[in-house]
Amino acid sequence: MPLIDRYIAIDCQNRQMKETQELTKKAVMNNIDHMEEFVKMGWEQFSYSFPVKLMCFPEYQISGYVARSIREARAVAEKVPGPITDRVAEIAKKYRIYLCAGSMSEDHAGFPKTIFDACPLFSPEGKILIVYRKTNPWLPDEFWPSPHDFFEAGWKEPCFPVAKTECGNMGIFICNDGTQPEPARQLAFNGAEVLLHPFLLMDPFVTPPQDYIAIETKFLCWTNIAYGISANGGWEPFHAPPYPMQGASIIVDYQGRILSACPNAAVEAYCFDFLDIPALRAYRRTMMCHNGLANFRKELYDYHRRPITFVGNKQIKEDIDWDWKKNREYVRKQHDRFWDDYYKDSVK
């Protein structure tokens, strides 16, 4: 299909409606209704010259982030596809956009006693193109699993899928995944040209001097020669008092330059800019310096083969009452084991 040379991408610094902390399917639908209001307003406001073709929302935009255990999180979990994704698909189809609707609690058929932090990408026809599950939960307090925990239990789905579209190849990674260089790099080697990065990150991690969203997005886009769209929530601290979700959503180009940014504040906002996929592809093929993909020397690096890396948590598959307290105990043991092994031969 012919490429649209330039199209508009909108980064939605949005809030969830679940201010009462309730965990119900009705509250989830309220979140989606609010998301549709934001889509409608953004589509009408910015579709004046080039078409709006892509919108990205923050992490847990759909189901919210208030559960204290797997059992509580399952109260709003849903199969993918299912009634919740069907409702979001209607929005994508109505406005003819690619819609990265943040993420949701997924009830996975293969692992019925847990949930995944899952982010589907919808096409303008209302189809689910890919589903990404967070591979690096924010340990220790994000107690839900990574697909990595279930490799031995038979996990079969791709961990880093990429959707090939007429507007470029799109891949997703979620919030804490950006603290590791590997998810974005794997997506780039899988063909991704647009890195969609839903965040849910509070002050002080978003404000100076840390600025995690800007640091991660600029570096990962530059080293992987990709556009980056990082959407963070912007609302007052009813989720994690006293810290507000501090916004600072940004769109970054393939040279690490910030093209557009939302306020660094607990407010709802948009940022938008044009994505030029042919220009990105030409840059990848012609730029010899700073070409992190073509110049990658994989044989140099063997750290991933060392037997001291984080071990998948098998017990989380069966314990519906798994919570942050159990998770902290598990993570502490993993960290103690790692550092004991790490320093065994590296210091006297």
Secondary structure, DSSP 4 states (H G I P E B T S, - for coil): ----SSEEEEEEE---S-TT----HHHHHHHHHHHHHHHHHHHHHHTTSSPEEEEE--TTTTT-S--SBHHHHGGG-B-SSSHHHHHHHHHHHHHT-EEE---EEE--TT-TTS-EEEEEEE-TTS-EEEEEE-SS--TTT--SPPGGGGTTTT--S-SS-EEEETTEEEEE--GGGGGSSHHHHHHHHTT-SEEEEE---BTTTSSTTT-HHHHHHHHHHHHHT-EEEEE--EE-SSSSTTPPEE---EEE-TTS-EEEE--SSSS-EEEEEEE-HHHHHHHHHH--TT-TTTT--GGG--GGGSTTSPPP-SGGGT-TT-BHHHHHHHHHHHHHHHHHHHHHTT--
